[in-house]
Amino acid sequence: MNGNSVMFGLEELQDLVFIERPIRRSLKTAEEIDQLTVDEDLNDIERAVYLLSAGQEVQRVSVITNLPSLVRHNPAETFRRVVPKVRDVLNGSGSEIHLSAAASFLTILQDDIILIHTHTYCILKTVLMHLNHRDTVVGGAWLETLLSAVSSLPKETIKQEVLNPLLFQPQASLSLHSRLTNCRILGKVASKFDSHTVKMELLPVARSLCQDVEAEVRVCMCAQLESIARATGVDETKTHVLPELTELAADEDGSVRLVAFDSIINLIDMIDADDRLHVVVPLVMAVCEASSQGDDTVLTSLSFQFGKLCSGLAGSLSDEQKFSMLQTFKVLCVAGLQTDRNLTNDVNESKLIRCNCCYNLPAMVLFCESAPFLSELYTTFSTLCCDPEFSVRQSAAANFHQVVKLLRSNVHLFHKELVVLLQDDVLEVLDALMTHLEETLEAVLSREDNNKFSELLSALLAAEHKVGGSLRWRLHEKLLQRYSCLARLLPGEVLHQNFSARIFIILTSNKVLPVQKEAARTFCTFLRYNRKQEQRQEMIHRLIKDLAQGRSYWSRLRFLDVCETATEIFSKKFFNKHFLVPALELVHDPVANVRYKLCQLLPRLRSSLRLPTDRQLLQQLDFCVQKLLCREKDKDVVATIRKTVLELDKLDLTEPCHRRQEKDFLDEKKEKEELLLLEMEQLEHQSGGRNPEKHAERKWKDGKTRLSAVKSTSVSVSSSGAGNEMRKAKLTRSRSLSSQSTSKPTNAERAMKIKEFSSSSGSVLNDDSLRTAHFTLTSQSTSSMPFLICSNTSSLLENRTSSKDHGSSKTDRRTNVLDHRTGLVDHRTSTLDHRTTALDYRTRTLDQRSRTMERGCGVKDSQSRKLSVHRKSKSFCVQSGQE
């Protein structure tokens, strides 16, 4: 056994040696490494010149690829030394170097890094030199470089370097590849010149190429006639281009006829009504007749252009011709399905034709209008939705929303097709349907029959189960995102019973993180617009019990994801009431990953707090941060909490003021919507057996009117409050003036009286201001209607009319009382000002008498007289103060 094991080990070693031999042989030898080594002292230009001259092919490719960078940093030296070397290297080089040079030259021409005309000429000359390369792939690459650079080149350069050599050489003597190149150049440069130049110089060459003996050249030139026609204008198109296209539409080669037909349809907006009637309509009818006989050359193009064709010719067709067009479209929709009358033997081509018909369904709805569509094309539409090829059903699902929106009055007829597409077994069909599911459901559920309602809900749930059971998690995420629109389309009871439980199961059981986050967002959306208080409490309780207090750390992480989403959907008040405390309690979680996630979420939680209302919650958050800073042992959590503390410190400083105001406004709007939802629920309980869906539209308007009345009441009350503030300011100014009058002993007594008076009046003002604030807050709570609330709930606002009117009358009476009291205050203030003025006048009179007595008396008895005057003035002030 030991010997055998040793032999087996030796064999394995030999196998390993054999495997490593090719790897070692593929390594570079010392001589090869020496050849690839470049002197480090060389600058970029010298290194590029050296590698282009003596380097290997891989080094030359590297230099050519880096050529745009060299031009940017040192254009003069690059064009003087490097570009000539590149032109020399291109002669006789392989396709890899040519392809790299074509891409680099295109970058140089398009990036506006060339400042001198001679440099542009140098690059363009190199491009034109290799257009007719013997390798068609290389020649095509240089041609694409030229065509892409035309829009960036000046018109004079194009005319001198590109167009003149093309115009003055006989086309018949050129090779096939050169003629094809000239066709594409003519079509590209036509948009750079005026209509006269195009007519006189480009159009004759184009017409000669349209008569070329090679069908490939005629096809290429016919495809460029559209660009030439748009450059010449409507008149020249009618005179020269349209006759040429009509002649090519009758060409003996099927590919030429196909391209001519496409060009005519694309130019239909430039063709006048007379030519449409006498030229285009007969041509189209002939093509439709040929398609019914199985002409494979135009079937695919006709099916793709059919919608544009019908829209452009709708005003020029007779009723008989319209009917013929509809019959042709119906035949195209079943191409390849009828065994006895196949239009084409190619399965892939017939499948493409039916897909094109699905693409043109919205245009056909507009073409035949609502009633004829139901009678003529409804069966065809239903057949396409049930097509055996999933690609056809996928195309029908992608255009289903447009058909439904155009036929909104008869949308109930498409219930069956929608259910069929939702129940499709191929996920690609569901993916196409989910892209515009919200628009489809808005149209369908607005007129959905109650008898078919349950079937549609079952189909929606079945689609989610099917997608959830697959590995297509991106499609599952997309589906959950689209299902969030059901919050405003379905009644709350139906939504809670059928969808909320399923979304919660996805949230708690799915293992794909993007799906979990989208499920959390959808669940929070359902919770946000649920008007049943019991159901909301039940949903929140399940979140806290199964996630925040779950046994698995994975569940607790999901709860933090829910909190992150809830901060975006709910108002700050609602979030702080239901989600903040359970989130902060996770600071005690034994798993470091949960604490790590909580640290990342702390700035978002802090921004949801509003002081001074949430001061206690702020203390809990600060305690959470302190606990993590002091007791945390995990190094990743410690590093994260330190970064978080820095973010918390500059949270209010880094955000602009206008941004905070926008957030506060949006939060206030959310809070008002939540309050209105609660009030609607209370009104539902008060309404008893009344049917809330009765007269929904009328009551919705009444609700809007009442809300606007409440808004006006709020504005009036707030304006009266502003008047009270102004009166308070006046009273304060009068007090300050009265206190600054004199420094006599009577001022103290007068100040006491003023103080008592102000305190008594202040109590009155405070009481009225509190009442005013109360009415203002009450009116603001109903100042806006939520956007996502179903219209049938608005009828419940009718019961609030009498209470709102009664409150408004009370507000008016209290405002009148407040104005009366304020008038009394103003009267007393004016009386006080009058007394102060009289006192100032008496004081000035007394001072004047004192000065007169001083001038009339001698020096000896002046002091005694001043003393007596002073005593008289004091007694006079006391007497005036008593008065």
Secondary structure, DSSP 8 states (H G I E B T S, - for coil): -HHHHHHHHHHHHHHHHHHHHHHHHHS--HHHHHHH---TT--HHHHHHHHHHHS-HHHHHHHHHTHHHHHHH-HHHIIIIIHHHHHHHHTT--HHHHHHHHHHHHHHHHTT---SHHHHHHHHHHHHHTTT-SSHHHHHHHHHHHHHHGGGS-HHHIIIIIIHHHHTS-GGGS-HHHHHHHHHHHHHHGGGS-HHHIIIIIHHHHHHHHT-SSHHHHHHHHHHHHHHHHHH-HHHIIIIIHHHHHHHHT-SSHHHHHHHHHHHHHTGGGS-HHHIIIIIHHHHHHHHHHHHTT-HHHHHHHHHHHHHHHHHHTTT--HHHHHHHHHHHHHHHTTTT-TTS-S-S-HHHHHHHHHHHHHTHHHHHHHH-HHHIIIIIHHHHHHHHT-SSHHHHHHHHHTHHHHHHHTGGGGGGGHHHHHHHHT-S-HHHHHHHHTTHHHHHHHHHTT--HHHHHHHHHHHHHHHHHHHTSS-HHHHHHHHHHHTTHHHHS-HHHHIIIIIHHHHHHHHH---HHHHHHHHHHHHHHHHT---HHHHHHHHHHHIIIIIT-SSHHHHHHHHHHHHHHHHHS-HHHHIIIIIHHHHGGGG-SSHHHHHHHHHHHHHHHHT--TTTTHHHHHHHHHHHHHHHHH---HHHHHHHHHHHHHHHTHHHHS-HHHHHHHHHHHHHHHHHHHHHHHHHHHHHHHTT--TTTTHHHHHHHHHHHHHHHHHHHHHHHHHHHHHHHHHHHHHHHHHHHHTS---THHHHHHHHHHHHHHHHHHHHHHHHHHHHHHHHHHHTTS---TTS-GGGGGGGGGGHHHHHHHHHHHHHHHHHHHHHHHHHHHHHHHHHHHHHHHHHHHHHHHHHHHHHHHHS-STTHHHHHHHHHHHHHHHHHHHHH-
